[in-house]
Amino acid sequence: MRTGRHAGQGYVIMALSILVFFLLLTIAAALGLTADSRDGADWRPTVDGFRRRL
């Protein structure tokens, strides 16, 4: 177990890493670089991402 001055440094680095990851993901989504993977083969057919009425 860590004690002393740098005991919480690992938690800070991990929290900052997670924050940077979500920040990059948000920027990528805002720029349209992400894709919606919910349109799989087992789903009903879609046209431009909207489900067709059968």
C-alpha distance matrix in Angstrom:
0.0 3.8 6.5 10.2 12.8 11.5 8.5 11.1 13.0 12.2 13.4 16.4 17.3 17.2 19.3 21.7 22.2 23.1 25.4 27.1 27.7 29.4 31.3 32.6 33.6 35.4 37.3 38.3 39.6 41.5 43.1 44.1 42.0 40.5 42.4 42.7 42.1 43.6 47.0 46.6 49.3 49.0 49.6 53.1 54.7 54.1 56.1 54.2 51.2 53.3 54.2 57.8 59.9 61.5
3.8 0.0 3.7 6.9 9.2 7.8 5.2 8.4 10.1 10.1 11.8 14.2 15.2 15.9 17.8 19.8 20.6 22.0 23.9 25.4 26.4 28.3 29.7 31.2 32.5 34.2 35.8 37.0 38.5 40.2 41.7 43.0 41.0 39.8 41.9 42.5 42.2 43.9 47.3 47.1 50.0 49.9 50.3 53.7 55.2 54.3 56.1 53.9 51.1 53.3 54.4 58.1 60.2 62.1
6.5 3.7 0.0 3.7 6.9 7.3 5.2 8.8 10.9 12.1 13.4 15.1 16.7 17.9 19.3 21.1 22.5 23.9 25.3 27.0 28.4 30.1 31.2 32.9 34.4 35.8 37.4 38.9 40.4 41.8 43.4 44.9 43.1 42.0 44.3 44.9 44.9 46.4 49.9 49.9 53.0 52.8 53.1 56.3 57.8 56.8 58.5 56.2 53.4 55.5 56.8 60.5 62.6 64.5
10.2 6.9 3.7 0.0 3.8 5.8 5.7 9.0 10.5 12.8 14.2 15.0 16.8 18.6 19.7 21.0 22.8 24.6 25.5 26.9 28.8 30.5 31.2 33.0 34.8 36.0 37.3 39.1 40.7 41.8 43.4 45.2 43.5 42.7 45.2 46.0 46.2 47.9 51.4 51.6 54.7 54.7 54.8 58.0 59.3 58.1 59.6 57.1 54.4 56.6 58.1 61.8 64.0 66.1
12.8 9.2 6.9 3.8 0.0 3.8 5.8 8.0 8.6 11.7 13.1 13.0 14.8 17.2 18.0 18.7 20.8 22.8 23.3 24.6 26.9 28.5 28.8 30.7 32.8 33.7 34.8 36.8 38.5 39.4 40.9 42.9 41.3 40.8 43.5 44.5 45.0 46.8 50.2 50.7 53.9 54.1 54.0 57.1 58.2 56.8 58.0 55.4 52.8 55.1 56.8 60.5 62.8 65.0
11.5 7.8 7.3 5.8 3.8 0.0 3.8 5.6 5.3 8.1 10.1 10.2 11.4 13.8 15.1 15.8 17.5 19.7 20.5 21.6 23.6 25.5 26.0 27.6 29.6 30.9 31.9 33.7 35.5 36.6 38.0 39.9 38.1 37.5 40.2 41.3 41.6 43.5 46.9 47.3 50.5 50.7 50.8 53.9 54.9 53.6 54.9 52.2 49.7 52.1 53.7 57.4 59.8 62.0
8.5 5.2 5.2 5.7 5.8 3.8 0.0 3.8 5.8 7.4 8.6 10.0 11.7 13.1 14.4 15.9 17.5 19.1 20.3 21.9 23.5 25.1 26.1 27.9 29.5 30.8 32.2 33.9 35.4 36.7 38.3 39.9 38.2 37.2 39.7 40.4 40.6 42.2 45.7 45.9 49.1 49.1 49.2 52.4 53.6 52.4 54.0 51.5 48.8 51.0 52.5 56.2 58.4 60.5
11.1 8.4 8.8 9.0 8.0 5.6 3.8 0.0 3.8 5.5 5.4 6.5 8.9 10.2 10.8 12.5 14.5 15.8 16.7 18.6 20.3 21.6 22.6 24.6 26.1 27.2 28.8 30.6 31.9 33.2 34.9 36.6 35.0 34.0 36.5 37.2 37.5 39.1 42.7 43.1 46.4 46.3 46.2 49.3 50.5 49.2 50.7 48.2 45.5 47.6 49.1 52.9 55.1 57.2
13.0 10.1 10.9 10.5 8.6 5.3 5.8 3.8 0.0 3.8 5.4 5.1 6.3 8.6 9.9 10.6 12.3 14.4 15.3 16.5 18.4 20.2 20.9 22.5 24.4 25.7 26.9 28.5 30.3 31.5 32.9 34.7 33.0 32.3 35.0 36.0 36.5 38.4 41.7 42.2 45.5 45.8 45.7 48.8 49.7 48.3 49.6 47.0 44.4 46.8 48.5 52.2 54.6 56.8
12.2 10.1 12.1 12.8 11.7 8.1 7.4 5.5 3.8 0.0 3.8 5.4 5.2 6.2 8.6 9.9 10.5 12.4 14.2 15.3 16.5 18.6 19.9 21.1 22.7 24.4 25.8 27.0 28.7 30.3 31.7 33.1 31.1 30.2 32.7 33.6 33.7 35.7 39.0 39.2 42.4 42.7 42.8 46.0 47.0 45.8 47.2 44.8 42.2 44.6 46.1 49.8 52.2 54.2
13.4 11.8 13.4 14.2 13.1 10.1 8.6 5.4 5.4 3.8 0.0 3.8 5.5 5.1 6.0 8.5 9.8 10.6 12.1 14.2 15.3 16.7 18.1 20.0 21.2 22.5 24.3 25.8 27.0 28.6 30.3 31.7 30.0 28.8 31.2 31.8 32.1 33.8 37.3 37.7 41.0 41.0 40.9 44.0 45.2 43.9 45.4 43.0 40.2 42.4 43.9 47.6 49.9 52.0
16.4 14.2 15.1 15.0 13.0 10.2 10.0 6.5 5.1 5.4 3.8 0.0 3.8 5.5 5.1 6.1 8.5 10.0 10.4 12.1 14.2 15.5 16.2 18.2 19.9 20.9 22.3 24.2 25.7 26.8 28.5 30.2 28.8 28.0 30.7 31.6 32.3 34.1 37.5 38.3 41.7 42.0 41.6 44.5 45.5 43.9 45.1 42.4 39.8 42.1 43.9 47.6 50.0 52.3
17.3 15.2 16.7 16.8 14.8 11.4 11.7 8.9 6.3 5.2 5.5 3.8 0.0 3.8 5.5 5.2 6.1 8.7 9.8 10.5 12.2 14.4 15.1 16.4 18.3 19.9 20.9 22.4 24.3 25.6 26.9 28.6 26.7 26.1 28.9 30.1 30.7 32.9 36.1 36.7 40.0 40.6 40.4 43.4 44.1 42.6 43.7 41.0 38.6 41.2 43.0 46.6 49.2 51.4
17.2 15.9 17.9 18.6 17.2 13.8 13.1 10.2 8.6 6.2 5.1 5.5 3.8 0.0 3.8 5.5 5.0 6.3 8.6 9.9 10.6 12.6 14.2 15.4 16.6 18.4 20.1 21.2 22.7 24.4 25.9 27.1 25.3 24.1 26.6 27.5 27.8 29.8 33.1 33.6 36.9 37.2 37.2 40.2 41.2 39.8 41.2 38.7 36.1 38.5 40.1 43.8 46.3 48.4
19.3 17.8 19.3 19.7 18.0 15.1 14.4 10.8 9.9 8.6 6.0 5.1 5.5 3.8 0.0 3.8 5.4 5.2 6.2 8.7 9.9 10.8 12.2 14.3 15.4 16.5 18.4 20.0 21.2 22.6 24.5 25.9 24.5 23.3 25.9 26.6 27.4 29.1 32.5 33.3 36.8 37.0 36.6 39.4 40.4 38.8 40.1 37.5 34.8 37.1 38.8 42.5 44.9 47.2
21.7 19.8 21.1 21.0 18.7 15.8 15.9 12.5 10.6 9.9 8.5 6.1 5.2 5.5 3.8 0.0 3.8 5.5 4.9 6.1 8.5 10.0 10.3 12.2 14.1 15.1 16.3 18.2 19.8 20.9 22.5 24.3 22.8 22.3 25.2 26.4 27.5 29.5 32.8 33.8 37.3 37.9 37.3 40.1 40.7 38.9 39.8 36.9 34.6 37.0 39.1 42.8 45.3 47.7
22.2 20.6 22.5 22.8 20.8 17.5 17.5 14.5 12.3 10.5 9.8 8.5 6.1 5.0 5.4 3.8 0.0 3.8 5.4 5.2 6.2 8.8 9.8 10.6 12.3 14.2 15.4 16.5 18.4 20.0 21.2 22.6 20.7 20.0 22.9 24.2 25.0 27.3 30.4 31.2 34.6 35.3 35.0 37.9 38.4 36.8 37.8 35.0 32.7 35.4 37.3 40.9 43.6 45.9
23.1 22.0 23.9 24.6 22.8 19.7 19.1 15.8 14.4 12.4 10.6 10.0 8.7 6.3 5.2 5.5 3.8 0.0 3.8 5.5 5.0 6.3 8.5 9.9 10.6 12.3 14.3 15.4 16.5 18.4 20.1 21.1 19.5 18.2 20.8 21.7 22.4 24.4 27.7 28.6 32.1 32.5 32.1 34.9 35.6 34.0 35.2 32.6 30.1 32.5 34.3 38.0 40.5 42.8
25.4 23.9 25.3 25.5 23.3 20.5 20.3 16.7 15.3 14.2 12.1 10.4 9.8 8.6 6.2 4.9 5.4 3.8 0.0 3.8 5.4 5.3 6.1 8.6 9.9 10.5 12.3 14.2 15.3 16.5 18.5 20.0 18.9 18.1 21.0 22.0 23.4 25.2 28.5 29.8 33.5 34.0 33.1 35.7 36.2 34.3 35.2 32.3 29.9 32.3 34.4 38.1 40.6 43.1
27.1 25.4 27.0 26.9 24.6 21.6 21.9 18.6 16.5 15.3 14.2 12.1 10.5 9.9 8.7 6.1 5.2 5.5 3.8 0.0 3.8 5.5 4.9 6.1 8.5 9.8 10.5 12.2 14.1 15.2 16.5 18.3 16.9 16.6 19.9 21.5 22.9 25.3 28.2 29.6 33.2 34.1 33.4 35.9 36.1 34.0 34.6 31.6 29.5 32.2 34.5 38.1 40.8 43.4
27.7 26.4 28.4 28.8 26.9 23.6 23.5 20.3 18.4 16.5 15.3 14.2 12.2 10.6 9.9 8.5 6.2 5.0 5.4 3.8 0.0 3.8 5.4 5.2 6.2 8.6 10.0 10.6 12.3 14.3 15.5 16.6 14.7 13.9 16.8 18.4 19.5 21.9 24.9 26.0 29.5 30.5 29.9 32.6 32.8 30.9 31.8 28.9 26.7 29.5 31.6 35.2 38.0 40.3
29.4 28.3 30.1 30.5 28.5 25.5 25.1 21.6 20.2 18.6 16.7 15.5 14.4 12.6 10.8 10.0 8.8 6.3 5.3 5.5 3.8 0.0 3.8 5.4 4.9 6.0 8.6 9.7 10.4 12.2 14.2 15.2 14.1 12.9 15.7 16.7 18.3 20.3 23.4 24.9 28.6 29.3 28.3 30.8 31.1 29.1 29.9 27.0 24.7 27.1 29.3 32.9 35.6 38.1
31.3 29.7 31.2 31.2 28.8 26.0 26.1 22.6 20.9 19.9 18.1 16.2 15.1 14.2 12.2 10.3 9.8 8.5 6.1 4.9 5.4 3.8 0.0 3.8 5.4 5.1 6.3 8.6 9.9 10.6 12.5 14.3 13.7 13.4 16.7 18.3 20.4 22.5 25.3 27.2 30.9 31.9 30.6 32.8 32.8 30.4 30.8 27.6 25.7 28.2 30.7 34.3 37.0 39.7
32.6 31.2 32.9 33.0 30.7 27.6 27.9 24.6 22.5 21.1 20.0 18.2 16.4 15.4 14.3 12.2 10.6 9.9 8.6 6.1 5.2 5.4 3.8 0.0 3.8 5.4 5.1 6.1 8.6 9.8 10.6 12.3 10.9 11.1 14.7 16.8 18.8 21.4 23.9 25.6 29.2 30.6 29.5 31.8 31.4 29.1 29.4 26.2 24.5 27.4 30.0 33.3 36.3 38.9
33.6 32.5 34.4 34.8 32.8 29.6 29.5 26.1 24.4 22.7 21.2 19.9 18.3 16.6 15.4 14.1 12.3 10.6 9.9 8.5 6.2 4.9 5.4 3.8 0.0 3.8 5.5 5.1 6.2 8.6 9.9 10.6 9.2 8.3 11.5 13.3 15.2 17.7 20.3 22.1 25.7 26.9 25.8 28.1 27.9 25.7 26.1 23.1 21.1 23.9 26.4 29.8 32.8 35.3
35.4 34.2 35.8 36.0 33.7 30.9 30.8 27.2 25.7 24.4 22.5 20.9 19.9 18.4 16.5 15.1 14.2 12.3 10.5 9.8 8.6 6.0 5.1 5.4 3.8 0.0 3.8 5.4 5.1 6.2 8.7 9.9 9.9 9.4 12.6 14.0 16.6 18.6 21.2 23.5 27.2 28.2 26.6 28.5 28.3 25.7 25.9 22.7 20.8 23.3 26.0 29.4 32.2 35.0
37.3 35.8 37.4 37.3 34.8 31.9 32.2 28.8 26.9 25.8 24.3 22.3 20.9 20.1 18.4 16.3 15.4 14.3 12.3 10.5 10.0 8.6 6.3 5.1 5.5 3.8 0.0 3.8 5.4 5.0 6.2 8.7 8.7 9.7 13.3 15.5 18.3 20.7 22.8 25.1 28.7 30.2 28.7 30.3 29.7 26.9 26.6 23.2 21.8 24.6 27.6 30.8 33.8 36.6
38.3 37.0 38.9 39.1 36.8 33.7 33.9 30.6 28.5 27.0 25.8 24.2 22.4 21.2 20.0 18.2 16.5 15.4 14.2 12.2 10.6 9.7 8.6 6.1 5.1 5.4 3.8 0.0 3.8 5.5 5.1 6.3 5.1 6.3 10.0 12.8 15.4 18.1 19.9 22.1 25.6 27.3 26.0 27.7 26.9 24.3 24.0 20.6 19.4 22.5 25.4 28.5 31.7 34.3
39.6 38.5 40.4 40.7 38.5 35.5 35.4 31.9 30.3 28.7 27.0 25.7 24.3 22.7 21.2 19.8 18.4 16.5 15.3 14.1 12.3 10.4 9.9 8.6 6.2 5.1 5.4 3.8 0.0 3.8 5.4 5.0 5.7 5.3 8.4 10.3 13.4 15.6 17.5 20.1 23.7 25.2 23.4 25.0 24.3 21.5 21.3 18.0 16.4 19.3 22.2 25.4 28.4 31.2
41.5 40.2 41.8 41.8 39.4 36.6 36.7 33.2 31.5 30.3 28.6 26.8 25.6 24.4 22.6 20.9 20.0 18.4 16.5 15.2 14.3 12.2 10.6 9.8 8.6 6.2 5.0 5.5 3.8 0.0 3.8 5.5 7.6 8.6 11.5 13.4 16.8 18.7 20.4 23.2 26.8 28.3 26.2 27.3 26.4 23.3 22.6 19.1 18.0 20.5 23.8 26.9 29.8 32.8
43.1 41.7 43.4 43.4 40.9 38.0 38.3 34.9 32.9 31.7 30.3 28.5 26.9 25.9 24.5 22.5 21.2 20.1 18.5 16.5 15.5 14.2 12.5 10.6 9.9 8.7 6.2 5.1 5.4 3.8 0.0 3.8 5.6 8.2 11.2 13.9 17.1 19.5 20.7 23.4 26.7 28.7 26.9 27.9 26.6 23.5 22.5 18.8 18.3 21.3 24.6 27.4 30.6 33.5
44.1 43.0 44.9 45.2 42.9 39.9 39.9 36.6 34.7 33.1 31.7 30.2 28.6 27.1 25.9 24.3 22.6 21.1 20.0 18.3 16.6 15.2 14.3 12.3 10.6 9.9 8.7 6.3 5.0 5.5 3.8 0.0 3.8 5.6 7.9 10.6 13.9 16.2 17.0 19.9 23.1 25.1 23.3 24.3 22.8 19.8 18.8 15.2 14.7 17.8 21.1 23.8 27.1 29.9
42.0 41.0 43.1 43.5 41.3 38.1 38.2 35.0 33.0 31.1 30.0 28.8 26.7 25.3 24.5 22.8 20.7 19.5 18.9 16.9 14.7 14.1 13.7 10.9 9.2 9.9 8.7 5.1 5.7 7.6 5.6 3.8 0.0 3.8 6.8 10.3 12.8 15.9 16.8 19.0 22.2 24.5 23.1 24.6 23.3 20.6 20.1 16.7 16.0 19.5 22.4 25.2 28.6 31.1
40.5 39.8 42.0 42.7 40.8 37.5 37.2 34.0 32.3 30.2 28.8 28.0 26.1 24.1 23.3 22.3 20.0 18.2 18.1 16.6 13.9 12.9 13.4 11.1 8.3 9.4 9.7 6.3 5.3 8.6 8.2 5.6 3.8 0.0 3.8 6.9 9.4 12.4 13.8 16.0 19.4 21.3 20.0 21.8 20.9 18.5 18.6 15.5 14.1 17.4 20.0 23.1 26.4 28.8
42.4 41.9 44.3 45.2 43.5 40.2 39.7 36.5 35.0 32.7 31.2 30.7 28.9 26.6 25.9 25.2 22.9 20.8 21.0 19.9 16.8 15.7 16.7 14.7 11.5 12.6 13.3 10.0 8.4 11.5 11.2 7.9 6.8 3.8 0.0 3.8 6.1 9.1 10.1 12.4 15.7 17.7 16.4 18.1 17.2 15.0 15.4 12.7 11.0 14.5 16.7 19.7 23.1 25.3
42.7 42.5 44.9 46.0 44.5 41.3 40.4 37.2 36.0 33.6 31.8 31.6 30.1 27.5 26.6 26.4 24.2 21.7 22.0 21.5 18.4 16.7 18.3 16.8 13.3 14.0 15.5 12.8 10.3 13.4 13.9 10.6 10.3 6.9 3.8 0.0 3.8 5.7 7.3 9.9 13.5 14.9 13.2 15.0 14.6 12.6 13.7 11.5 8.9 11.9 13.8 17.1 20.2 22.4
42.1 42.2 44.9 46.2 45.0 41.6 40.6 37.5 36.5 33.7 32.1 32.3 30.7 27.8 27.4 27.5 25.0 22.4 23.4 22.9 19.5 18.3 20.4 18.8 15.2 16.6 18.3 15.4 13.4 16.8 17.1 13.9 12.8 9.4 6.1 3.8 0.0 3.8 5.5 6.9 10.6 12.0 11.1 13.6 13.6 12.6 14.4 13.1 10.4 13.2 14.1 17.3 20.3 21.9
43.6 43.9 46.4 47.9 46.8 43.5 42.2 39.1 38.4 35.7 33.8 34.1 32.9 29.8 29.1 29.5 27.3 24.4 25.2 25.3 21.9 20.3 22.5 21.4 17.7 18.6 20.7 18.1 15.6 18.7 19.5 16.2 15.9 12.4 9.1 5.7 3.8 0.0 3.8 5.7 9.4 9.8 8.1 10.6 11.4 10.6 13.2 12.6 9.2 11.2 11.4 14.7 17.4 19.0
47.0 47.3 49.9 51.4 50.2 46.9 45.7 42.7 41.7 39.0 37.3 37.5 36.1 33.1 32.5 32.8 30.4 27.7 28.5 28.2 24.9 23.4 25.3 23.9 20.3 21.2 22.8 19.9 17.5 20.4 20.7 17.0 16.8 13.8 10.1 7.3 5.5 3.8 0.0 3.8 6.9 8.2 6.4 8.3 8.1 7.6 10.2 10.2 7.5 9.5 9.4 12.2 15.2 16.5
46.6 47.1 49.9 51.6 50.7 47.3 45.9 43.1 42.2 39.2 37.7 38.3 36.7 33.6 33.3 33.8 31.2 28.6 29.8 29.6 26.0 24.9 27.2 25.6 22.1 23.5 25.1 22.1 20.1 23.2 23.4 19.9 19.0 16.0 12.4 9.9 6.9 5.7 3.8 0.0 3.8 5.5 5.6 8.5 9.0 9.9 12.9 13.5 11.1 12.9 12.0 14.2 17.0 17.5
49.3 50.0 53.0 54.7 53.9 50.5 49.1 46.4 45.5 42.4 41.0 41.7 40.0 36.9 36.8 37.3 34.6 32.1 33.5 33.2 29.5 28.6 30.9 29.2 25.7 27.2 28.7 25.6 23.7 26.8 26.7 23.1 22.2 19.4 15.7 13.5 10.6 9.4 6.9 3.8 0.0 3.8 5.5 7.9 8.3 10.5 13.6 15.0 13.2 14.5 12.9 14.3 16.7 16.4
49.0 49.9 52.8 54.7 54.1 50.7 49.1 46.3 45.8 42.7 41.0 42.0 40.6 37.2 37.0 37.9 35.3 32.5 34.0 34.1 30.5 29.3 31.9 30.6 26.9 28.2 30.2 27.3 25.2 28.3 28.7 25.1 24.5 21.3 17.7 14.9 12.0 9.8 8.2 5.5 3.8 0.0 3.8 6.8 8.9 11.5 15.1 16.8 14.5 15.0 12.7 14.2 15.9 15.4
49.6 50.3 53.1 54.8 54.0 50.8 49.2 46.2 45.7 42.8 40.9 41.6 40.4 37.2 36.6 37.3 35.0 32.1 33.1 33.4 29.9 28.3 30.6 29.5 25.8 26.6 28.7 26.0 23.4 26.2 26.9 23.3 23.1 20.0 16.4 13.2 11.1 8.1 6.4 5.6 5.5 3.8 0.0 3.8 6.4 8.5 12.2 14.0 11.4 11.4 9.1 10.9 12.7 12.9
53.1 53.7 56.3 58.0 57.1 53.9 52.4 49.3 48.8 46.0 44.0 44.5 43.4 40.2 39.4 40.1 37.9 34.9 35.7 35.9 32.6 30.8 32.8 31.8 28.1 28.5 30.3 27.7 25.0 27.3 27.9 24.3 24.6 21.8 18.1 15.0 13.6 10.6 8.3 8.5 7.9 6.8 3.8 0.0 3.8 6.5 10.2 12.8 10.8 9.8 6.7 7.6 9.2 9.2
54.7 55.2 57.8 59.3 58.2 54.9 53.6 50.5 49.7 47.0 45.2 45.5 44.1 41.2 40.4 40.7 38.4 35.6 36.2 36.1 32.8 31.1 32.8 31.4 27.9 28.3 29.7 26.9 24.3 26.4 26.6 22.8 23.3 20.9 17.2 14.6 13.6 11.4 8.1 9.0 8.3 8.9 6.4 3.8 0.0 3.8 7.0 10.0 9.0 8.4 6.0 6.1 8.9 9.2
54.1 54.3 56.8 58.1 56.8 53.6 52.4 49.2 48.3 45.8 43.9 43.9 42.6 39.8 38.8 38.9 36.8 34.0 34.3 34.0 30.9 29.1 30.4 29.1 25.7 25.7 26.9 24.3 21.5 23.3 23.5 19.8 20.6 18.5 15.0 12.6 12.6 10.6 7.6 9.9 10.5 11.5 8.5 6.5 3.8 0.0 3.8 6.4 5.4 5.1 4.2 5.3 9.0 10.6
56.1 56.1 58.5 59.6 58.0 54.9 54.0 50.7 49.6 47.2 45.4 45.1 43.7 41.2 40.1 39.8 37.8 35.2 35.2 34.6 31.8 29.9 30.8 29.4 26.1 25.9 26.6 24.0 21.3 22.6 22.5 18.8 20.1 18.6 15.4 13.7 14.4 13.2 10.2 12.9 13.6 15.1 12.2 10.2 7.0 3.8 0.0 3.8 5.4 5.3 6.3 6.4 10.1 12.1
54.2 53.9 56.2 57.1 55.4 52.2 51.5 48.2 47.0 44.8 43.0 42.4 41.0 38.7 37.5 36.9 35.0 32.6 32.3 31.6 28.9 27.0 27.6 26.2 23.1 22.7 23.2 20.6 18.0 19.1 18.8 15.2 16.7 15.5 12.7 11.5 13.1 12.6 10.2 13.5 15.0 16.8 14.0 12.8 10.0 6.4 3.8 0.0 3.8 5.6 8.4 9.6 13.2 15.7
51.2 51.1 53.4 54.4 52.8 49.7 48.8 45.5 44.4 42.2 40.2 39.8 38.6 36.1 34.8 34.6 32.7 30.1 29.9 29.5 26.7 24.7 25.7 24.5 21.1 20.8 21.8 19.4 16.4 18.0 18.3 14.7 16.0 14.1 11.0 8.9 10.4 9.2 7.5 11.1 13.2 14.5 11.4 10.8 9.0 5.4 5.4 3.8 0.0 3.8 6.6 9.2 12.6 15.2
53.3 53.3 55.5 56.6 55.1 52.1 51.0 47.6 46.8 44.6 42.4 42.1 41.2 38.5 37.1 37.0 35.4 32.5 32.3 32.2 29.5 27.1 28.2 27.4 23.9 23.3 24.6 22.5 19.3 20.5 21.3 17.8 19.5 17.4 14.5 11.9 13.2 11.2 9.5 12.9 14.5 15.0 11.4 9.8 8.4 5.1 5.3 5.6 3.8 0.0 3.8 6.4 9.3 12.4
54.2 54.4 56.8 58.1 56.8 53.7 52.5 49.1 48.5 46.1 43.9 43.9 43.0 40.1 38.8 39.1 37.3 34.3 34.4 34.5 31.6 29.3 30.7 30.0 26.4 26.0 27.6 25.4 22.2 23.8 24.6 21.1 22.4 20.0 16.7 13.8 14.1 11.4 9.4 12.0 12.9 12.7 9.1 6.7 6.0 4.2 6.3 8.4 6.6 3.8 0.0 3.8 6.4 9.1
57.8 58.1 60.5 61.8 60.5 57.4 56.2 52.9 52.2 49.8 47.6 47.6 46.6 43.8 42.5 42.8 40.9 38.0 38.1 38.1 35.2 32.9 34.3 33.3 29.8 29.4 30.8 28.5 25.4 26.9 27.4 23.8 25.2 23.1 19.7 17.1 17.3 14.7 12.2 14.2 14.3 14.2 10.9 7.6 6.1 5.3 6.4 9.6 9.2 6.4 3.8 0.0 3.8 6.2
59.9 60.2 62.6 64.0 62.8 59.8 58.4 55.1 54.6 52.2 49.9 50.0 49.2 46.3 44.9 45.3 43.6 40.5 40.6 40.8 38.0 35.6 37.0 36.3 32.8 32.2 33.8 31.7 28.4 29.8 30.6 27.1 28.6 26.4 23.1 20.2 20.3 17.4 15.2 17.0 16.7 15.9 12.7 9.2 8.9 9.0 10.1 13.2 12.6 9.3 6.4 3.8 0.0 3.8
61.5 62.1 64.5 66.1 65.0 62.0 60.5 57.2 56.8 54.2 52.0 52.3 51.4 48.4 47.2 47.7 45.9 42.8 43.1 43.4 40.3 38.1 39.7 38.9 35.3 35.0 36.6 34.3 31.2 32.8 33.5 29.9 31.1 28.8 25.3 22.4 21.9 19.0 16.5 17.5 16.4 15.4 12.9 9.2 9.2 10.6 12.1 15.7 15.2 12.4 9.1 6.2 3.8 0.0
